[in-house]
Amino acid sequence: MTEPFNPTPELSTHGVGPWPGDLPEEPFYDPELLEHGDTRNVIDRYRYWSMAAIVADLDEKRHPFHVAIENWQHDMNIGSIVRSANAFAADTVHIIGRKRWNKRGAMVTDRYQHVLHHPDVAAFVAWAAGEKLPIIAIDNVPGSVIIETFRFPERCVLLFGQEGPGLSGEAIAAADAVVEISQFGSTRSINASAAAAVTMHDWVLQHRF
């Protein structure tokens, strides 16, 4: 098997140029990228790989938690949450509400991440019930459990709301548990995409290591 080109950290920030030397023949490489270089935002392991090959490889190692986001206001944070879901290898991202969502913050990571749409909370809840996945809502509302004391189920859906209003009452009512992230400053809430990243990382700490 041909040894892949290992770029320096500086090169990996901006991508890599054409493959140096004899071209590899493994089927996961993309001929166009080998010839012209790879400037995508991917880890070095996936340099020069085709998109389909990357998705197939990720499918073998995705974690059993899902991420769901209510989409009523075209929140720009949704893209950032999708990007974090990709970084933490979430199984699937679920968009609840409006089918169109702001992809700017995703930085094209949605191409490597499974994304499903549910027209409303009821449809999403029915899907989760069919998959026997508990819904864990993340919001700082009365009765919520502090995240530092909460044990996430290995298989679950982490449900996030919009920046500002948070989760809808219907979503809170449908959740199996409501978890909040401890805060120690003056702000009432942290950014929605930051909350999602913190929550996913907490799941990883509990189940991956």
For each residue, the residues with C-beta under 8 A, 3 or more apart:
1: 24 26
2: 22 24 25 26
3:
4: 24 45 47 48
5: 16 19 20 47 48
6: 44
7: 11 12 16 44 47
8: 11 12
9: 12 13
10: 13 14
11: 7 8 14 15 16
12: 7 8 9 15 16 44 47
13: 9 10
14: 10 11 39
15: 11 12 37 38 39 40
16: 5 7 11 12 37 38 39 47 48
17: 20 37
18: 34 35 36 37
19: 5 23 24 34 35 48
20: 5 17
21:
22: 2
23: 19 29 31 34
24: 1 2 4 19 29 34 48
25: 2 29
26: 1 2 29
27: 53
28: 49 50 53 57
29: 23 24 25 26 33 34 48 49 50 53
30: 33 34 38 48 49 50 51 53
31: 23 34 35
32: 35 36
33: 29 30 36 37 38 47 48 49 50
34: 18 19 23 24 29 30 31 48
35: 18 19 31 32
36: 18 32 33
37: 15 16 17 18 33
38: 15 16 30 33 42 47 48
39: 14 15 16
40: 15 108
41: 107 108 109
42: 38 46 47 49 54
43: 46
44: 6 7 12 47
45: 4
46: 42 43 49 54 57
47: 4 5 7 12 16 33 38 42 44
48: 4 5 16 19 24 29 30 33 34 38
49: 28 29 30 33 42 46 53 54 57
50: 28 29 30 33 53 54
51: 30 54 55 111 112
52: 55 56
53: 27 28 29 30 49 50 56 57
54: 42 46 49 50 51 57 58 112
55: 51 52 58 59 111 112
56: 52 53 59 60
57: 28 46 49 53 54 60 61
58: 54 55 61 62 89 112
59: 55 56 62
60: 56 57
61: 57 58 89
62: 58 59 89 90 91
63: 88 89 90 91 203 204 207 208
64: 91 154 155
65: 90 91 152 154 155 156 157 158 200 203
66: 90 91 92 93 94 133 156 157 158
67: 81 82 85 90 92 93 94 157 158 160 196 200
68: 93 94 95 96 118 124 135 157 158 159 160
69: 75 78 81 93 94 95 96 101 159 160 161
70: 96 97 121 159 160 161 162 167 168 171
71: 74 75 78 95 96 97 98 101 162
72: 97 98 162 168
73: 162 163 164 165
74: 71 98 100 101 102
75: 69 71 78 101 102 162 163 192
76: 79 80 102 104 105 163
77: 80 81 105 162 163 191 192 193 196
78: 69 71 75 81 82 95 101 102 103 105 106
79: 76 82 83 101 102 103 104 105 106 107 110
80: 76 77 83 84 105 106 193 196
81: 67 69 77 78 84 85 93 105 160 192 193 196 197
82: 67 78 79 85 86 93 103 105 106 109 110 113 115
83: 79 80 86 87 105 106 107 109
84: 80 81 87 88 193 196 197 200
85: 67 81 82 88 90 93 113 196 200
86: 82 83 89 90 109 110 112 113
87: 83 84 109 197
88: 63 84 85 197 200 201 203 204
89: 58 61 62 63 86
90: 62 63 65 66 67 85 86 93 113 200
91: 62 63 64 65 66 114
92: 66 67 113 114 115 116
93: 66 67 68 69 81 82 85 90 110 113 114 115 116
94: 66 67 68 69 115 116 117 118 124 127 157
95: 68 69 71 78 98 99 101 115 116 117 118
96: 68 69 70 71 117 118 119 120 121 123 124 171
97: 70 71 72 118 119 120
98: 71 72 74 95 101
99: 95 117 119
100: 74
101: 69 71 74 75 78 79 95 98
102: 74 75 76 78 79 105
103: 78 79 82 106 110
104: 76 79
105: 76 77 78 79 80 81 82 83 102 193
106: 78 79 80 82 83 103 109 110
107: 41 79 83
108: 40 41 111
109: 41 82 83 86 87 106 112 113
110: 79 82 86 93 103 106 113 115
111: 51 55 108
112: 51 54 55 58 86 109
113: 82 85 86 90 92 93 109 110
114: 91 92 93
115: 82 92 93 94 95 110
116: 92 93 94 95 127
117: 94 95 96 99
118: 68 94 95 96 97 121 123 124 127
119: 96 97 99 123
120: 96 97 123 124
121: 70 96 118 124 125 168 170 171 174
122: 125 126 170
123: 96 118 119 120 126 127
124: 68 94 96 118 120 121 127 128
125: 121 122 128 129 135 174
126: 122 123 129 130
127: 94 116 118 123 124 130 131
128: 124 125 131 133 134 135 157
129: 125 126 132
130: 126 127
131: 127 128
132: 129 155
133: 66 128 155 156 157
134: 128 153 155 156 157 176 177
135: 68 125 128 156 157 159 174 175 176
136: 152 153 156 157 158 159 175 176 177 178 179
137: 159 167 171 172 175 177 178 179
138: 158 159 160 161 167 178 179 180 181 195 196 199
139: 144 161 166 167 172 178 180
140: 144 166 180 181 183 188 189
141: 144 166 167 172 178 180
142:
143: 178
144: 139 140 141 178 179 180
145: 149 150 177 178 179 180
146: 149 150 179 180 182
147: 150 179 180 181 182 198 199 202
148: 182
149: 145 146
150: 145 146 147 177 179
151: 206
152: 65 136 156 158 202 203 206 207
153: 134 136 156
154: 64 65 207
155: 64 65 132 133 134
156: 65 66 133 134 135 136 152 153 203
157: 65 66 67 68 94 128 133 134 135 136
158: 65 66 67 68 136 138 152 196 199 200 203
159: 68 69 70 135 136 137 138 167 171 175
160: 67 68 69 70 81 138 167 192 195 196 199
161: 69 70 138 139 165 166 167 168 171 192
162: 70 71 72 73 75 77 165 166 192
163: 73 75 76 77 191 192
164: 73
165: 73 161 162 168
166: 139 140 141 161 162 189
167: 70 137 138 139 141 159 160 161 171 172
168: 70 72 121 161 165 171 172
169: 172 173
170: 121 122 173 174
171: 70 96 121 137 159 161 167 168 174 175
172: 137 139 141 167 168 169 175 178
173: 169 170
174: 121 125 135 170 171
175: 135 136 137 159 171 172 178
176: 134 135 136
177: 134 136 137 145 150
178: 136 137 138 139 141 143 144 145 172 175
179: 136 137 138 144 145 146 147 150 199
180: 138 139 140 141 144 145 146 147
181: 138 140 147 190 195 198 199
182: 146 147 148
183: 140 187 189 190
184:
185:
186:
187: 183 190
188: 140
189: 140 166 183 195
190: 181 183 187 194 195 198
191: 77 163 194 195
192: 75 77 81 160 161 162 163 195 196
193: 77 80 81 84 105 196 197
194: 190 191 197 198
195: 138 160 181 189 190 191 192 198 199
196: 67 77 80 81 84 85 138 158 160 192 193 199 200
197: 81 84 87 88 193 194 200 201
198: 147 181 190 194 195 201 202
199: 138 147 158 160 179 181 195 196 202 203
200: 65 67 84 85 88 90 158 196 197 203 204
201: 88 197 198 204 205
202: 147 152 198 199 205 206
203: 63 65 88 152 156 158 199 200 206 207
204: 63 88 200 201 207 208 209
205: 201 202 208 209
206: 151 152 202 203
207: 63 152 154 203 204
208: 63 204 205
209: 204 205
